[in-house]
Amino acid sequence: MGVVSFINSWLRDIVVLFILISIAELIMPKGNLKKYIRLVIGLLIIFTIINPFAKLFRFDFSLDKVVFNYAKPETFNSWELEEIYHNQERQIEKIYLKKIVEDLQSLIENETEYELVDGDISILKDEDNYGQIDYLVLYIREKTRNNSQGRISIEKIEPIEINRNLEKDFTEYNNDESIKALISDKYGIEKNRINIKIYKKGIGEINE
């Protein structure tokens, strides 16, 4: 690869990246979870700077496949650019929702006697409030107690996946005000916008 071609390719990637960053800044939520989006942006900046040099020296640096599966064609027309914007927006939203669920998992397990199995999240998408949590459906279950040692232990569960169909195994949980208050205080969401469902087989087992 010639020096001029190398520089042109690198500059084009940087221009495209900053266009995408500008879009991300516009849709970035105002809450405390925007640090996750900034983390993704930081990874993209690092990748864009390092990857051309890695290719120049024939290294297979594939951070793009891990983060956004970010493909960079040689030329872009308006339709391709629009498609890139939409793809990046979907990827950012997907990562954002996953991080919210993981943050909720840590909060519930550290502050309550329950663990989060899954969560369905709806966010606002209007320009002024984009990314703010609109509605939550959380699927929880009681931690198991190790009677011989008097400690609570957490059984291994499947990795969290958003939007799994768990209705048949869970039921409405009526004693959930403390959990709702915990989530409401941290995320600024009204308690009536939070729906807690508990694992049927786990009800009452913690006291046995």
Buried (B, 14 or more C-beta within 10 A) or exposed (E): EEEEEBEEBBEBBBEBBEBBBEBBEEBBBEBEBBEBBEEBBEBBBEBBEEBBEBBEEEEEBEBBEEBBEBEBEEEBEEEEEEEBEEBBBEBBBEBBBBBBBBBBBEBBBEEBEBBBBBBBBEBBEEEEEBBBBBBBBBBBBBBBBEEEEEEBEEEEEEEBEEEEEBEEBBEEBEEBEEBBEBBBEBBEBEEEBBBBBBBEEBEEEBEE
